[in-house]
Amino acid sequence: MTRPRIVIVGAGFGGLSAAVGLAGADADVTVVDRRNYHLFQPLLYQVATAGLSPAQIASPIRAILRRAGNVRVVLGKVGGIDKDQRVVKVDDRPGLAYDHLILATGARHAYFGRDDWEAVAPGLKTIDDATGIRRRILTAFEQAEAAEQPDTRRRYLTFVVIGGGPTGVEMAGAIAELAHAALRHDFRSIDPREALIVLVEAGPRLLTSFPEALSTAARDSLERLHVEVRLGAPVSACDADGVTIGEQRLDAATIVWAAGVAASPAARWLGVEADRVGRVKVGPDLSLPGHPEIFVIGDTAHVADAAGQPLPGLAPVAKQQGAYVARLLRSKLAGRRALPPFRYRSYGTMATIGRRAAVADFGWVRFDGTVAWLLWGAVHISFLIGFRNRLVVILDWLWSYVTFQSGARLITGPSN
């Protein structure tokens, strides 16, 4: 008899965790992803701001799973799912048949109905996004150096980050450190420390998922880095020449979007109703109601916590869900009793602002400053895949800390 066929779509934190959990199981597992690498997204902003190179936060999927003899990897883009025939459509190939399906397709940028802003205000989800933003940032300094008119130079030295969540806070702080430390001696006609970095948040405070005291600490840290924080004023217009914040126009050459995300098109593939950001509502065991053979996890899934609020789009959530579904399927394959419903165990949340500045909330204890920064670094190092990546990132961070230099300041790819 043929063994059960399990298809995992997406090799992010959730999909990869499920694949690792199913290694050696009595089933044939297929992992499908349109890229051949697993990306550690929490450190993408450091690639975008020339702190790390892409290879330091990405690992080939095949290399990660090479010891899992029952797992194969398919490089391709999923275009749909036939629930009745139990087939996943991948590019122009014959469909991948499944007995169990795990959808872990992540999230994409959301511009709240203003998709035309994407061309001038890119978001940060992929390596291509990060290297594109790095190109924009570094090119802006080069163009400011060559500019003759003060107004033109000022526009090139103005950077706007839209969105006051963790990604926006981290991006704004990293751009400020790049301008005030790494680049401060590199130019002759301009002083990079004169750069204006503006962080815009439509709400009343930054980091709304953190306690208010930590939000205030994050704002204070950003302002010490010379970041101008603007709260309570949404961006009403955005184009190649700058942004309009409330009623005020600000000329800027570089705009980064960190204000919102939407789930992948999994709900459309499945033909089911989604929540307001496109996530699929799933049952207590993370399966699709009416289809116990289909599981949806990570940023693609709408899973409520004990208070009835959706779980946040964090790496630990996706990793725990992937591991849970792997255990559940192993239990089913072995004929054992079903597992209890999925329960997320939160070990806290953290965000870094810059050099020796971060905030950490563990529920029972909250703190900011150097200790939070060191802990943030240790946790992110531990999450990286592979000893080599961990070692290289540690050495790069130590070098940057001691020398105030950044080693990945390369302008690559096509010009804007």
C-alpha positions in Angstrom: 0.0 0.0 0.0 1.2 3.5 -0.7 2.1 5.7 2.2 0.1 8.8 3.1 1.0 11.9 1.1 1.5 15.1 3.0 2.1 18.4 1.1 3.4 21.5 2.9 3.1 24.8 1.0 5.6 27.3 2.3 9.0 26.9 3.9 8.8 29.8 6.3 8.9 29.3 10.1 5.6 27.3 10.2 6.1 25.1 7.2 9.7 24.3 8.0 8.8 23.5 11.6 6.1 21.1 10.3 8.6 19.5 7.8 11.2 19.0 10.5 8.6 17.5 12.8 7.5 15.0 10.1 11.0 13.9 9.3 11.2 10.1 9.6 7.4 9.7 9.8 5.6 6.9 8.0 4.5 9.3 5.2 5.8 10.9 2.0 6.2 14.6 2.7 6.6 17.2 -0.1 7.6 20.8 0.7 6.6 23.4 -2.0 8.1 26.9 -2.0 8.7 29.4 -4.8 12.2 30.1 -3.4 14.9 27.6 -2.6 15.8 29.1 0.8 14.3 29.6 4.3 14.5 33.2 5.3 14.9 34.6 8.8 12.6 37.5 8.4 13.1 39.3 11.8 16.6 40.3 10.6 15.6 41.5 7.1 15.8 45.1 8.2 19.5 44.6 8.9 20.0 43.6 5.3 18.0 46.6 4.2 20.2 48.9 6.2 23.5 47.3 5.2 24.2 45.6 8.5 24.1 42.0 7.3 24.4 40.3 3.9 21.4 38.1 2.6 23.3 34.9 2.9 23.7 35.4 6.7 20.0 35.2 7.3 18.9 32.6 4.7 19.6 28.8 4.3 18.8 26.5 1.4 15.7 24.4 2.2 17.2 21.3 0.7 20.3 21.6 2.9 18.1 22.0 6.0 16.1 18.9 5.2 18.8 16.8 3.6 18.8 14.2 6.4 15.0 13.8 6.2 14.8 10.9 3.8 11.0 11.0 3.6 10.9 14.7 2.7 11.3 16.1 -0.8 11.4 19.7 -1.9 9.7 21.1 -5.0 10.6 24.6 -6.2 7.5 26.2 -7.7 4.6 28.7 -7.3 1.3 27.4 -6.1 -1.6 28.8 -8.1 -4.6 27.0 -6.6 -6.0 24.0 -4.7 -8.7 21.5 -5.7 -10.2 20.4 -2.4 -12.5 17.8 -4.0 -9.7 16.1 -5.9 -7.1 16.8 -3.2 -4.6 18.3 -5.6 -2.3 21.3 -5.2 -1.7 23.2 -8.5 2.0 24.1 -9.0 3.0 26.2 -12.0 2.2 24.3 -15.2 3.1 20.9 -13.8 0.7 18.0 -13.0 -0.9 18.7 -9.7 0.5 17.4 -6.4 -1.9 14.9 -4.9 -2.2 14.9 -1.1 -3.9 13.1 1.7 -3.0 15.8 4.2 -2.3 19.5 3.3 -0.5 22.1 5.4 -0.7 25.7 4.2 1.9 28.0 5.6 2.1 30.6 3.0 2.8 33.7 5.2 1.8 37.3 4.5 2.4 40.1 2.1 2.3 43.9 2.2 -1.1 45.6 2.6 -1.5 49.2 1.5 -5.1 49.7 2.7 -6.5 50.1 -0.8 -3.6 52.2 -2.1 -1.6 49.6 -4.0 -0.2 52.3 -6.2 2.0 53.4 -3.2 4.0 50.1 -3.4 6.2 51.4 -6.3 7.5 54.3 -4.2 7.1 52.9 -0.7 8.3 49.3 -0.8 7.7 46.9 2.1 10.0 44.4 3.7 9.1 40.7 3.3 11.8 39.1 1.0 15.5 39.3 0.3 14.7 41.2 -2.9 12.7 43.7 -0.9 15.6 44.2 1.5 18.3 44.6 -1.1 16.0 46.9 -3.1 15.5 49.1 0.0 19.3 49.0 0.7 19.9 50.2 -2.8 17.5 53.1 -2.4 19.0 54.2 1.0 22.6 54.0 -0.2 21.9 55.6 -3.5 20.1 58.5 -1.8 23.4 59.3 0.1 25.3 59.1 -3.2 22.9 61.4 -5.0 22.9 63.9 -2.1 26.7 64.0 -2.4 26.4 64.8 -6.1 23.6 67.3 -5.7 24.4 71.0 -6.1 21.1 72.6 -5.0 20.4 72.6 -1.2 16.7 71.6 -1.7 17.7 68.7 -3.8 20.3 67.6 -1.3 17.8 67.9 1.5 15.3 65.7 -0.3 17.8 63.0 -0.8 18.8 63.1 2.8 15.2 62.7 4.0 14.0 59.2 4.9 10.4 58.3 5.8 9.4 55.1 7.5 5.6 54.6 7.6 4.3 52.4 10.5 5.2 52.4 14.1 5.2 48.6 14.8 8.4 46.6 15.4 9.5 46.6 11.8 9.1 50.4 11.5 10.9 51.1 14.8 13.8 48.8 13.9 14.1 50.3 10.4 14.1 53.9 11.6 16.6 53.2 14.3 18.9 51.3 11.8 18.8 54.0 9.2 19.7 56.6 11.9 22.6 54.5 13.0 23.8 54.1 9.5 23.7 57.8 8.9 25.2 58.8 12.3 27.8 56.1 12.6 28.7 53.9 9.7 28.7 56.6 7.0 29.8 59.6 9.0 33.3 59.8 7.5 32.6 58.5 4.0 31.5 61.6 2.2 33.2 65.0 1.4 30.3 67.2 0.3 27.7 66.1 2.8 27.5 65.2 6.4 25.3 62.1 6.6 24.5 63.0 10.2 22.3 65.8 8.8 19.9 63.2 7.4 16.3 63.6 8.5 14.7 60.2 9.5 11.0 60.5 10.1 8.9 57.7 11.6 5.2 58.1 11.0 2.5 56.3 13.0 -1.2 57.0 12.5 -2.0 55.9 16.1 -1.3 57.6 19.4 1.8 55.6 20.2 4.5 53.3 18.9 4.5 49.5 19.4 0.9 49.3 20.3 1.3 45.6 21.2 3.7 46.5 24.0 2.8 48.2 27.3 2.6 52.0 27.2 5.8 52.4 29.3 7.8 50.4 26.8 6.3 52.3 23.9 7.4 55.5 25.6 10.9 54.1 26.1 11.1 53.1 22.5 10.2 56.6 21.4 12.7 58.2 23.7 15.4 55.8 22.3 14.6 56.8 18.7 14.7 60.5 19.5 18.1 60.0 21.1 19.1 58.6 17.7 17.8 61.8 16.1 14.7 60.1 14.6 11.7 62.4 14.3 8.6 60.6 15.5 5.3 61.8 14.3 2.2 60.2 16.0 -1.5 60.6 15.3 -1.1 61.8 11.7 -1.7 59.2 9.0 0.0 59.4 5.6 -2.6 60.7 3.1 -0.5 60.9 0.0 2.6 59.1 -1.2 4.6 59.6 -4.4 8.1 59.6 -5.9 8.7 63.1 -4.5 7.6 62.5 -0.9 4.7 62.1 1.4 1.8 64.1 2.9 1.5 63.5 6.6 -1.9 64.8 7.6 -2.0 68.1 5.9 1.8 68.6 5.8 3.9 67.9 2.7 7.4 66.4 3.2 9.8 66.0 0.3 11.7 62.7 0.6 13.6 60.5 -1.8 13.3 57.3 0.2 10.1 55.9 1.7 9.8 52.5 3.5 6.4 50.9 4.2 6.0 49.1 7.5 2.4 49.9 8.2 0.4 46.7 7.4 0.3 43.2 6.1 -2.3 40.9 4.5 -2.4 37.1 4.4 -1.4 35.2 1.3 -4.2 34.2 -1.2 -4.8 30.9 0.6 -8.4 31.8 1.4 -9.1 32.3 -2.3 -7.4 29.1 -3.2 -9.6 27.2 -0.7 -12.8 29.1 -1.6 -13.5 30.1 2.0 -14.3 33.3 3.8 -11.4 35.2 5.2 -11.1 37.8 8.0 -10.4 41.4 7.2 -6.7 40.8 6.5 -7.2 37.7 4.5 -6.5 35.0 7.1 -8.3 31.7 7.0 -10.4 30.9 10.1 -9.5 27.5 11.4 -10.7 25.1 14.1 -9.1 24.3 17.5 -6.7 21.8 15.9 -5.8 24.3 13.1 -7.7 22.4 10.5 -10.1 23.9 8.0 -13.8 23.5 9.1 -15.3 20.6 7.1 -11.9 19.5 5.8 -9.9 17.8 8.6 -7.2 16.9 6.0 -6.3 20.6 5.5 -4.4 22.6 8.0 -3.6 26.3 7.9 -0.9 27.8 10.1 1.2 30.9 10.7 0.3 34.3 9.2 -2.2 32.6 6.9 -4.4 31.4 9.8 -6.8 33.2 12.0 -6.4 31.6 15.5 -7.9 33.3 18.5 -6.2 33.4 21.9 -7.9 33.0 25.3 -9.2 36.6 25.1 -10.7 36.0 21.6 -8.0 38.1 19.9 -6.1 36.8 16.8 -2.7 35.5 17.6 0.0 37.9 16.4 2.1 37.2 13.2 5.2 36.2 15.0 7.8 33.6 14.3 7.2 31.7 17.6 3.5 31.4 16.8 4.2 29.8 13.4 6.9 27.5 14.8 4.6 26.2 17.5 1.7 25.7 15.1 4.0 23.8 12.6 5.3 21.6 15.4 1.7 21.0 16.7 0.4 19.9 13.3 3.4 17.6 12.8 2.7 15.9 16.2 -1.0 15.7 15.4 -0.4 14.0 12.0 2.1 11.6 13.5 -0.5 10.7 16.1 -3.1 10.1 13.3 -0.7 8.0 11.3 0.1 5.9 14.3 -3.6 5.4 15.1 -3.3 7.1 18.5 -5.9 9.3 20.1 -6.2 12.9 18.9 -4.2 15.7 20.5 -5.8 18.4 22.6 -6.5 21.7 20.8 -3.6 24.0 19.9 -2.5 26.4 22.6 0.1 29.1 22.0 2.6 29.6 24.7 4.0 33.1 24.6 7.5 33.6 25.9 7.4 37.3 25.5 8.0 39.9 22.7 10.9 42.1 22.0 11.9 44.9 19.6 15.3 46.6 19.1 15.7 50.3 18.4 19.4 50.6 18.0 22.8 50.3 19.7 22.2 49.2 23.3 18.5 50.1 23.0 15.6 47.6 22.9 12.4 46.8 24.7 11.3 43.4 26.1 7.9 42.3 27.5 7.7 38.9 29.2 4.5 39.6 31.0 5.8 39.0 34.5 8.8 41.4 33.8 9.3 44.3 31.4 12.5 46.2 30.8 14.4 48.2 28.2 17.9 49.4 27.5 21.1 47.4 27.3 19.9 44.2 29.0 16.9 44.0 26.6 19.2 44.7 23.6 21.6 41.9 24.7 18.7 39.5 25.2 17.2 40.4 21.9 20.5 39.6 20.2 20.9 36.3 22.0 17.3 35.2 21.1 17.7 36.1 17.4 21.0 34.3 17.2 19.5 31.2 18.6 16.7 31.3 16.1 19.1 31.4 13.1 19.5 28.1 11.3 23.0 26.7 11.1 26.2 27.1 13.2 27.9 29.0 10.4 25.1 31.7 10.2 25.1 32.1 13.9 28.9 32.5 14.1 29.1 34.9 11.2 26.3 37.1 12.5 27.8 37.3 16.0 31.2 38.3 14.5 29.6 40.9 12.2 27.7 42.4 15.1 30.8 42.5 17.3 32.8 44.2 14.5 30.0 46.7 14.0 29.8 47.4 17.7 33.5 48.0 18.1 34.2 49.9 14.9 30.8 51.6 14.3 31.1 50.2 10.8 28.7 48.2 8.6 30.2 45.6 6.2 27.4 45.1 3.6 27.2 48.6 2.1 26.8 47.4 -1.5 24.6 49.0 -4.1 23.4 46.1 -6.2 20.7 45.4 -8.7 19.0 47.7 -11.2 18.8 51.4 -10.6 15.5 52.8 -9.4 
